[in-house]
Each structure stands twice: as structure tokens, then as C-alpha cells.
Amino acid sequence: MLRSAVERQLEIVGEALAQLARIDPASASEIKEFRRIIGFRNILIHGYAEIDHRIVWGVLETKLPVFQMPKRCLAVRNKAHQASEVYLNRSL
């Protein structure tokens, strides 16, 4: 259960960062290794081959500070989320 929760949170972070990179590349580039984070998300989501859960846990233990977004990036991400909600509501 914990493994699944950790992987899901990493997927969410990677997706948010991918959206941020599309909307505001300058803000995304402030996050060290942002392209690798997005790539890691893609591996988790699409399950390329079989996921080695020891590697996932190792990433969590060694790279967690990289996943902590600066406040400015979080603000941009929130704007992107709001914009997507408006778009979805219009299309319904």
C-alpha cells in the first residue's frame, strides 16, 4: 500500500511538472533535473518493462529535495490547474 502511494505521488509531481514545463518553461527550469523527473513519471505511468521498486524507493530517499518545488513554481502550477478546470467546465 505504501509503495503504491509513493509511486502515485511521484506520478502526480511528474505530471504537474510536465504541465508547468509547457506553460512556463522558465519556472520549470528552476527545478533541478526537471526533465528526468518527467521521464521518471512516464516510466511509472506507462510501466515500461517491469518497475523495480527498489529503484523507486532509492529515488525517493536520494532525490527528494529535487522534488520540492520553489514557491514560484507552485503558484504557476496552481494557475495551470485553474485554467484546466475552466477549460473542462466549458467543454461540458
GIVENDA-V150690 format. One record per residue. OMEGA is omega in radians with two decimals (999 if undefined). Layout:
# GIVENDA-V150690
omega:OMEGA
omega:OMEGA
This chain:
# GIVENDA-V150690
omega:3.13
omega:3.14
omega:3.14
omega:3.14
omega:3.12
omega:3.13
omega:3.13
omega:3.13
omega:3.08
omega:3.07
omega:-3.13
omega:3.13
omega:3.14
omega:3.12
omega:3.11
omega:3.13
omega:3.09
omega:3.10
omega:3.11
omega:3.14
omega:3.10
omega:-3.05
omega:-3.07
omega:-3.09
omega:-3.14
omega:3.12
omega:3.13
omega:-3.10
omega:3.06
omega:-3.12
omega:-3.11
omega:3.08
omega:-3.07
omega:3.13
omega:3.12
omega:3.11
omega:3.13
omega:3.11
omega:3.11
omega:3.07
omega:-3.14
omega:3.09
omega:3.13
omega:-3.08
omega:-3.01
omega:3.06
omega:3.13
omega:-3.05
omega:3.09
omega:-3.10
omega:3.08
omega:-3.05
omega:3.06
omega:3.10
omega:3.12
omega:-3.13
omega:3.10
omega:3.07
omega:-3.14
omega:-3.09
omega:-3.02
omega:-3.02
omega:-3.06
omega:3.13
omega:3.11
omega:-3.10
omega:3.13
omega:-3.05
omega:3.01
omega:-3.10
omega:-3.13
omega:3.13
omega:3.10
omega:3.12
omega:3.11
omega:3.12
omega:3.12
omega:3.08
omega:3.12
omega:3.12
omega:3.12
omega:3.13
omega:3.14
omega:3.08
omega:3.11
omega:-3.14
omega:-3.13
omega:-3.14
omega:3.12
omega:-3.06
omega:3.12
omega:999
